[in-house]
Amino acid sequence: MDSNDAYWASEDPTSPSITTTLIVLQGKLDIRKVITVIKERVMETVVDGEKIYKKLALAPTTRFGFYCWEYVEAFDINNHVRIIDELEEKHMTETDILLEIPKIQNSPLSHDRPLWELLLIPKYVYPQLSHLEPLPDYYAALLRFHHCYMDGISACFLFQNGLSDNPPKYMINPFSTSYKTTFLRRVLDFYRTALFGPRILFREMFDKELNIFREKPLTGSKILGMSKSIPFNTLRNIKDETNSSIISILGTALGGALRNLATKHGEEFPQMMKAVVALPVFPYPNTKPQNRFSFAFVPLDTSENIGVARLQTSSEYIFDTYKSPVLITNFIFMKAVGYLPVCVSKLMSKTAQVTVAVTNLPGPSEACYLFGGDKITDIAVWTPAGEGIGIGLDVFSYNGFVRVTITGDAASIRDSSDMSDLINWFQNEILEMSMHKNFSFEP
């Protein structure tokens, strides 16, 4: 097993390393068609004489104290692609599915076979279309896979090159030569990493953070939330007008929302909050499933200042992080941890002292069709926050809109009412930062 994959193989029962993607498609579900597409376009696809997704037929295990891949002799696609029996005849809305996903997440994937599955929900209903006769056909799919198989960018490759009828354009090009640096820059980065990297890494990882959302140990019980669709141009306009970044905008909005939630419960909240931001290391060498994400610890301004003022402070910290050797240092650290015995790597992955994990995944910039003509109308992603981190914020852009999702452990987010308030406050923060210029949330 590659050491970057092995790093993500380590997990805690309260923080499963499982990514869950909700995909809503317009069309009538035909499971035979779905299975055929996955067999022919994914499992059997050969590039340069090698099955590009052969990893999906392997199961992670341990041998002699180290993580490795194991061939599954009796691999059966029907064990991985199936209709959720109890939901086969039930009409499911977005609210219903958000209540079902935590139940599914609390059911661990079977370790005697590859750790991924595609769960199908035949009848999805958009409430705002309920007055139409006849109702259009929609169904939903829940794609779950363990992070040790691939990161979010590789999952986008899977959609683009495996599942899609028409490979869509994406908002970024992970292979672009613009990400490559000159030889001199690489030498300078190496020396900066060697001289300053370890000190920065250990200072950040062992600097404890205490607030209302980190007082209790994680329970493993998760509460999910999802924003309304946000036009991507709105975030881009905020970014351009404030000279900030998408990550800093979303992190600032979440920080303000968390402050309101603490105030709701009569608790004090610090002026600054630490987040861990997941960032890909470009360029990618190929489209094979792999893990090339690094991380950075970023302070977020959670003071009582207005949103735009807090955004400026947070942006300065994030831009300083981009200029530092921390991303390369942490990527090397993750690779090194992956080489260690399981008992040691588990200890090393528990040292992060942060309140929030933030991930931004740029998806297709145009409409995408799967399984022979079924159009994706909505997509949202929940990635693992990491061990000991009670709140995760994920961003996925699709066809000009952004869905923001939040995962909260019951130790940090008490109940669904708190999650609903958190989502509303988060959206209000975005509205405030947009300065109310030609902007509204879409249903």
C-alpha positions as CSV (number, residue, x, y, z in Angstrom):
1,M,0.0,0.0,0.0
2,D,1.3,3.5,-0.9
3,S,2.2,5.4,2.2
4,N,-0.2,8.2,1.4
5,D,-3.0,5.7,1.3
6,A,-1.8,4.1,4.5
7,Y,-2.0,7.4,6.3
8,W,-5.7,7.6,5.6
9,A,-6.2,3.9,6.5
10,S,-5.8,4.8,10.1
11,E,-9.0,5.8,11.8
12,D,-10.9,5.9,15.1
13,P,-14.4,4.4,15.7
14,T,-15.7,7.8,16.5
15,S,-14.3,9.3,13.2
16,P,-14.6,6.8,10.4
17,S,-12.5,7.7,7.4
18,I,-15.4,7.4,5.0
19,T,-16.4,9.9,2.3
20,T,-20.1,10.0,1.5
21,T,-21.4,11.7,-1.7
22,L,-25.1,12.3,-2.3
23,I,-26.0,12.4,-6.0
24,V,-29.5,13.3,-7.3
25,L,-30.3,12.3,-10.8
26,Q,-33.2,13.0,-13.1
27,G,-34.4,9.7,-14.7
28,K,-35.9,6.4,-13.7
29,L,-33.5,4.1,-11.8
30,D,-32.4,1.0,-13.7
31,I,-30.0,-0.9,-11.4
32,R,-28.9,-3.2,-14.2
33,K,-27.8,-0.2,-16.2
34,V,-25.9,1.2,-13.2
35,I,-24.1,-2.1,-12.6
36,T,-23.2,-2.5,-16.3
37,V,-21.7,1.0,-16.4
38,I,-19.6,0.4,-13.3
39,K,-18.4,-2.9,-14.5
40,E,-17.5,-1.8,-18.0
41,R,-16.3,1.8,-17.5
42,V,-14.7,1.5,-14.1
43,M,-13.8,-2.0,-13.0
44,E,-12.7,-3.2,-16.5
45,T,-11.1,0.0,-17.9
46,V,-7.5,-0.7,-19.0
47,V,-4.9,2.1,-19.6
48,D,-1.4,1.1,-20.7
49,G,-2.1,-2.5,-20.0
50,E,-3.3,-2.0,-16.4
51,K,-6.7,-1.8,-14.9
52,I,-6.8,1.8,-13.7
53,Y,-9.3,1.1,-10.9
54,K,-8.0,-2.3,-9.8
55,K,-7.7,-0.8,-6.3
56,L,-11.5,-0.9,-6.0
57,A,-11.3,-4.7,-6.0
58,L,-8.8,-4.8,-3.1
59,A,-9.5,-4.6,0.6
60,P,-7.2,-2.8,3.1
61,T,-5.8,-5.0,5.8
62,T,-2.7,-5.3,8.1
63,R,0.2,-7.7,7.8
64,F,3.1,-7.8,10.3
65,G,1.8,-4.6,11.8
66,F,1.7,-2.6,8.6
67,Y,-1.2,-1.5,6.3
68,C,-1.4,-3.3,2.9
69,W,-3.8,-4.3,0.2
70,E,-5.4,-7.7,-0.1
71,Y,-6.9,-9.3,-3.2
72,V,-10.5,-10.3,-2.7
73,E,-11.0,-13.6,-4.6
74,A,-14.8,-13.6,-4.5
75,F,-15.3,-10.0,-5.5
76,D,-19.0,-9.5,-6.5
77,I,-20.2,-6.1,-7.8
78,N,-23.6,-6.9,-6.4
79,N,-22.2,-6.6,-2.9
80,H,-21.3,-3.0,-3.6
81,V,-24.1,-1.7,-5.8
82,R,-27.6,-2.2,-4.4
83,I,-30.9,-0.6,-3.6
84,I,-31.6,0.3,0.0
85,D,-34.3,-2.3,0.7
86,E,-36.2,-0.3,3.3
87,L,-36.4,2.8,1.1
88,E,-37.2,1.1,-2.2
89,E,-40.9,2.2,-2.2
90,K,-40.6,5.3,-0.1
91,H,-40.6,8.8,-1.6
92,M,-37.6,10.6,-0.1
93,T,-37.0,14.3,0.1
94,E,-33.8,16.1,0.9
95,T,-34.8,16.3,4.6
96,D,-35.5,12.6,4.7
97,I,-32.1,11.7,3.2
98,L,-30.2,13.9,5.6
99,L,-31.8,11.9,8.4
100,E,-31.0,8.6,6.7
101,I,-27.3,9.3,5.9
102,P,-26.1,9.4,9.6
103,K,-27.8,6.0,10.1
104,I,-25.9,4.6,7.1
105,Q,-22.6,6.2,8.2
106,N,-23.0,4.6,11.6
107,S,-23.1,1.2,9.9
108,P,-19.4,0.4,9.2
109,L,-18.4,-1.1,5.8
110,S,-17.5,-4.8,5.9
111,H,-13.8,-5.3,6.1
112,D,-13.9,-8.6,4.4
113,R,-14.4,-6.9,1.0
114,P,-13.4,-3.6,-0.6
115,L,-14.5,-0.6,1.4
116,W,-16.8,1.1,-1.0
117,E,-20.5,0.9,-2.0
118,L,-23.1,2.7,-4.1
119,L,-26.5,2.7,-2.4
120,L,-29.5,3.6,-4.5
121,I,-32.7,5.3,-3.5
122,P,-35.3,4.8,-6.3
123,K,-37.7,7.6,-5.5
124,Y,-36.4,11.1,-4.8
125,V,-38.9,14.1,-4.6
126,Y,-38.2,17.8,-4.9
127,P,-40.8,19.5,-2.7
128,Q,-41.0,22.5,-4.9
129,L,-42.0,20.3,-7.8
130,S,-44.8,18.5,-6.0
131,H,-47.5,20.6,-7.7
132,L,-46.5,19.4,-11.1
133,E,-48.4,16.6,-12.8
134,P,-47.0,14.2,-13.7
135,L,-44.0,14.5,-11.5
136,P,-40.5,14.1,-13.1
137,D,-38.7,10.9,-12.2
138,Y,-35.7,11.4,-9.9
139,Y,-33.6,9.0,-7.9
140,A,-30.6,9.4,-5.5
141,A,-27.4,7.6,-5.1
142,L,-25.1,7.5,-2.1
143,L,-21.5,6.8,-3.0
144,R,-19.4,5.8,0.1
145,F,-15.7,4.9,0.0
146,H,-12.9,4.8,2.4
147,H,-10.4,7.6,2.1
148,C,-7.5,5.2,1.7
149,Y,-8.7,4.4,-1.8
150,M,-8.6,8.0,-3.1
151,D,-9.0,11.6,-2.3
152,G,-11.6,14.1,-3.6
153,I,-9.7,15.0,-6.8
154,S,-9.3,11.3,-7.7
155,A,-13.0,10.8,-7.0
156,C,-13.7,13.6,-9.6
157,F,-11.6,11.7,-12.0
158,L,-13.8,8.6,-11.4
159,F,-16.8,10.7,-12.3
160,Q,-15.2,12.3,-15.3
161,N,-13.5,9.3,-16.9
162,G,-15.5,6.3,-15.5
163,L,-19.1,7.1,-14.6
164,S,-20.0,10.0,-16.9
165,D,-21.6,9.6,-20.3
166,N,-20.0,12.8,-21.5
167,P,-16.8,13.6,-19.6
168,P,-17.5,17.1,-18.3
169,K,-15.1,20.0,-17.9
170,Y,-13.9,20.7,-14.4
171,M,-13.2,24.1,-12.8
172,I,-9.5,23.3,-12.4
173,N,-7.0,21.2,-14.3
174,P,-5.1,19.1,-11.8
175,F,-2.5,18.2,-14.5
176,S,-1.7,21.8,-15.5
177,T,2.0,22.6,-15.9
178,S,1.2,26.0,-14.2
179,Y,1.4,24.2,-10.9
180,K,5.0,23.1,-11.6
181,T,7.8,25.2,-10.1
182,T,11.3,26.0,-11.3
183,F,14.3,23.9,-10.2
184,L,15.6,26.9,-8.1
185,R,12.2,27.3,-6.4
186,R,12.1,23.5,-5.5
187,V,15.6,23.8,-4.0
188,L,14.6,26.8,-1.9
189,D,11.4,25.0,-0.8
190,F,13.4,22.0,0.2
191,Y,15.7,24.0,2.4
192,R,12.9,26.0,3.9
193,T,11.1,22.7,4.7
194,A,14.2,21.1,6.2
195,L,15.0,24.2,8.3
196,F,11.6,25.4,9.5
197,G,9.1,22.7,8.6
198,P,9.4,20.4,11.6
199,R,9.3,23.3,14.1
200,I,6.1,24.7,12.5
201,L,4.5,21.2,12.2
202,F,5.0,20.2,15.9
203,R,4.1,23.7,17.2
204,E,0.8,23.6,15.4
205,M,-0.1,20.0,16.1
206,F,0.6,20.1,19.8
207,D,-0.8,23.6,20.5
208,K,-4.0,22.8,22.3
209,E,-7.3,24.5,21.5
210,L,-10.1,24.7,24.0
211,N,-13.6,26.0,23.4
212,I,-17.2,24.8,23.8
213,F,-16.9,22.6,20.7
214,R,-13.9,20.7,22.0
215,E,-14.9,20.1,25.6
216,K,-16.1,16.5,25.3
217,P,-14.7,13.4,23.6
218,L,-16.3,12.5,20.3
219,T,-19.2,10.1,20.4
220,G,-19.2,8.9,16.8
221,S,-22.9,9.9,16.4
222,K,-23.1,12.4,13.5
223,I,-25.5,15.1,12.6
224,L,-25.5,16.4,9.0
225,G,-26.5,19.7,7.5
226,M,-26.5,21.1,4.0
227,S,-26.8,24.7,2.8
228,K,-29.1,25.9,0.0
229,S,-27.4,26.1,-3.5
230,I,-25.1,29.1,-3.6
231,P,-24.2,30.6,-7.0
232,F,-20.5,30.2,-7.5
233,N,-20.2,33.7,-9.0
234,T,-21.4,35.1,-5.7
235,L,-18.4,33.6,-3.9
236,R,-16.1,34.6,-6.7
237,N,-17.4,38.2,-6.5
238,I,-16.8,38.3,-2.8
239,K,-13.3,36.8,-3.3
240,D,-12.4,39.4,-6.0
241,E,-13.9,42.4,-4.1
242,T,-12.1,41.5,-0.8
243,N,-8.9,40.0,-2.4
244,S,-9.5,36.8,-0.4
245,S,-10.0,33.1,-1.2
246,I,-12.9,30.8,-1.3
247,I,-11.5,28.8,1.7
248,S,-11.2,32.0,3.8
249,I,-14.8,33.1,2.9
250,L,-16.3,29.8,3.9
251,G,-14.1,29.5,7.0
252,T,-15.0,33.0,8.1
253,A,-18.7,32.3,7.6
254,L,-18.5,29.1,9.6
255,G,-16.5,30.9,12.4
256,G,-19.2,33.5,12.7
257,A,-22.0,30.9,12.8
258,L,-20.2,28.9,15.5
259,R,-19.9,32.1,17.6
260,N,-23.6,32.5,17.3
261,L,-24.2,28.9,18.3
262,A,-22.0,29.3,21.4
263,T,-23.9,32.5,22.3
264,K,-27.2,30.6,22.0
265,H,-26.0,28.3,24.7
266,G,-24.7,31.1,26.9
267,E,-21.0,30.0,26.4
268,E,-18.0,32.2,25.7
269,F,-16.1,31.8,22.5
270,P,-12.5,32.8,21.8
271,Q,-11.5,35.6,19.4
272,M,-9.7,33.1,17.2
273,M,-10.4,29.5,16.2
274,K,-8.1,27.1,14.6
275,A,-9.1,25.1,11.5
276,V,-7.3,22.4,9.5
277,V,-7.7,23.0,5.8
278,A,-7.2,20.1,3.3
279,L,-5.5,21.2,0.1
280,P,-4.4,19.1,-2.9
281,V,-0.7,18.9,-3.9
282,F,-0.7,19.7,-7.7
283,P,0.0,18.6,-10.3
284,Y,-1.4,15.1,-10.3
285,P,0.7,12.6,-12.2
286,N,-2.2,10.6,-13.6
287,T,-5.9,9.8,-13.1
288,K,-5.4,6.7,-11.0
289,P,-7.1,6.6,-7.6
290,Q,-4.6,8.1,-5.2
291,N,-4.2,10.4,-2.2
292,R,-2.4,13.7,-2.8
293,F,-4.0,16.0,-0.2
294,S,-1.9,17.8,2.4
295,F,-3.2,20.0,5.2
296,A,-2.5,23.3,6.9
297,F,-3.5,24.7,10.2
298,V,-5.2,28.1,9.7
299,P,-6.4,30.6,12.4
300,L,-9.9,32.0,11.7
301,D,-11.0,35.3,13.1
302,T,-14.2,34.6,15.2
303,S,-14.4,38.0,16.9
304,E,-17.5,40.1,17.0
305,N,-16.3,42.2,14.1
306,I,-18.5,42.3,11.0
307,G,-18.0,39.5,8.5
308,V,-15.9,41.4,5.9
309,A,-13.5,42.6,8.6
310,R,-13.1,39.0,10.0
311,L,-12.6,37.8,6.4
312,Q,-9.7,40.2,5.9
313,T,-7.9,38.8,9.0
314,S,-8.5,35.2,8.1
315,S,-7.4,35.8,4.5
316,E,-4.0,37.2,5.7
317,Y,-3.4,34.1,7.7
318,I,-4.3,31.8,4.8
319,F,-2.2,33.6,2.3
320,D,0.8,33.5,4.7
321,T,0.2,29.7,4.9
322,Y,0.3,29.4,1.2
323,K,3.6,31.2,1.1
324,S,5.2,29.0,3.8
325,P,6.7,25.5,3.5
326,V,4.0,24.1,5.6
327,L,2.0,22.3,2.9
328,I,5.0,20.4,1.6
329,T,6.2,19.7,5.2
330,N,2.8,18.2,6.1
331,F,2.7,16.2,2.9
332,I,6.1,14.7,3.7
333,F,4.9,14.1,7.3
334,M,1.8,12.2,6.0
335,K,3.9,10.1,3.7
336,A,6.3,9.3,6.5
337,V,3.6,8.4,8.9
338,G,2.2,6.0,6.3
339,Y,5.4,4.0,6.4
340,L,5.2,3.5,10.2
341,P,3.7,0.5,11.9
342,V,-0.1,0.7,12.5
343,C,0.3,1.1,16.3
344,V,2.5,4.2,15.8
345,S,0.6,5.8,12.9
346,K,-2.6,5.7,14.9
347,L,-0.9,7.7,17.7
348,M,0.6,10.2,15.2
349,S,-2.8,10.8,13.6
350,K,-4.4,11.8,16.9
351,T,-2.3,14.9,17.7
352,A,-4.3,17.5,15.8
353,Q,-5.8,20.2,18.1
354,V,-8.3,22.0,16.0
355,T,-12.0,22.8,16.1
356,V,-13.0,22.5,12.4
357,A,-11.8,20.7,9.3
358,V,-12.5,22.5,5.9
359,T,-12.3,20.9,2.5
360,N,-13.1,22.5,-0.9
361,L,-13.6,20.3,-3.9
362,P,-14.1,22.0,-7.3
363,G,-16.4,19.8,-9.3
364,P,-17.7,19.9,-12.9
365,S,-18.4,23.3,-14.4
366,E,-21.2,22.0,-16.6
367,A,-24.0,19.5,-16.4
368,C,-23.0,15.9,-16.0
369,Y,-24.9,12.7,-17.2
370,L,-24.4,9.3,-15.7
371,F,-25.7,5.7,-16.5
372,G,-26.8,6.4,-20.0
373,G,-28.5,9.8,-19.9
374,D,-29.5,10.4,-16.3
375,K,-28.7,14.1,-15.5
376,I,-27.2,15.0,-12.2
377,T,-29.4,17.7,-10.7
378,D,-27.7,18.0,-7.3
379,I,-24.6,16.8,-5.6
380,A,-23.2,17.2,-2.1
381,V,-20.2,15.7,-0.3
382,W,-19.4,14.9,3.3
383,T,-15.7,14.0,3.9
384,P,-14.1,12.7,7.1
385,A,-13.1,15.5,9.4
386,G,-10.3,13.6,11.0
387,E,-9.7,12.0,14.4
388,G,-10.6,14.2,17.4
389,I,-12.3,16.9,15.2
390,G,-15.9,17.4,15.9
391,I,-17.0,19.7,13.0
392,G,-16.3,19.3,9.3
393,L,-17.2,21.7,6.5
394,D,-17.2,20.5,2.9
395,V,-17.7,22.5,-0.3
396,F,-18.5,21.0,-3.7
397,S,-19.2,23.0,-6.8
398,Y,-21.3,21.7,-9.7
399,N,-22.6,23.4,-12.8
400,G,-22.3,27.0,-11.5
401,F,-23.5,26.3,-8.0
402,V,-22.0,25.4,-4.6
403,R,-23.4,23.1,-1.9
404,V,-21.8,23.5,1.5
405,T,-22.3,20.6,3.9
406,I,-21.5,20.4,7.6
407,T,-20.8,17.3,9.7
408,G,-21.1,17.6,13.4
409,D,-20.3,15.0,16.1
410,A,-22.9,15.0,18.9
411,A,-20.2,16.1,21.3
412,S,-19.8,19.4,19.3
413,I,-23.3,19.9,17.8
414,R,-25.9,18.9,20.3
415,D,-28.9,18.2,18.1
416,S,-30.6,18.8,14.7
417,S,-31.9,22.1,15.9
418,D,-28.4,23.4,16.5
419,M,-27.4,22.1,13.1
420,S,-30.3,23.9,11.5
421,D,-29.4,27.2,13.3
422,L,-25.8,26.7,12.3
423,I,-26.6,26.4,8.6
424,N,-28.9,29.4,8.7
425,W,-26.3,31.5,10.4
426,F,-23.6,30.3,8.0
427,Q,-25.8,31.4,5.0
428,N,-26.5,34.8,6.7
429,E,-22.8,35.3,7.0
430,I,-22.3,34.7,3.3
431,L,-25.2,37.1,2.6
432,E,-23.6,39.8,4.7
433,M,-20.2,39.4,3.0
434,S,-21.9,39.6,-0.4
435,M,-23.1,43.1,0.6
436,H,-26.5,42.1,-0.7
437,K,-25.5,42.8,-4.3
438,N,-27.6,40.9,-6.8
439,F,-27.6,37.7,-4.7
440,S,-30.0,35.2,-3.5
441,F,-29.9,31.5,-2.5
442,E,-31.4,29.0,-4.9
443,P,-33.8,26.3,-3.8
